[in-house]
């Protein structure tokens, strides 16, 4: 995520101050994290249809508004912040896709094919909803694996950053990431998955 150690420390300190209710910390924080939030949003938007009603800037702004309006949240560090930010952006896009499908075609699930090496294809409309549904199924079976997919794929966090957020070893993150990819692929293909 390309920041210097000083920036990383400053972001963490500002997040902790914001958690403690310091609104001035939020004002100082936003310029430091805005570029990374835009990078995440652009990454999401490249997988969307060209005529999508949201642009990267609007997606960042909507995510920011939702996060600022939350009850006070205790931020652990920069990686935690970006993990939550990516989750919020994904939810915004899923809500937009649901609304669009409901209004345009009446909704419905469509089968999605996945490239096993990548796990998640370019998520457009119904495909994004199918991926979201598969992630929700995975979360019912194994919350940590679903969180790892969200942070790794959608948030672009490194294995080490995810390990720090979840307080597990990098080896555990890698193992769970591999298992989650297989699980999601099978779920998206409609294969019966033993959830025991």
Secondary structure as GFF3:
##gff-version 3
##sequence-region A 1 196
A	DSSP	alpha_helix	5	19	.	.	.	ID=ss1
A	DSSP	alpha_helix	23	46	.	.	.	ID=ss2
A	DSSP	alpha_helix	56	69	.	.	.	ID=ss3
A	DSSP	alpha_helix	78	104	.	.	.	ID=ss4
A	DSSP	alpha_helix	126	141	.	.	.	ID=ss5
A	DSSP	alpha_helix	143	149	.	.	.	ID=ss6
A	DSSP	pi_helix	150	154	.	.	.	ID=ss7
A	DSSP	alpha_helix	159	166	.	.	.	ID=ss8
A	DSSP	alpha_helix	170	188	.	.	.	ID=ss9
###
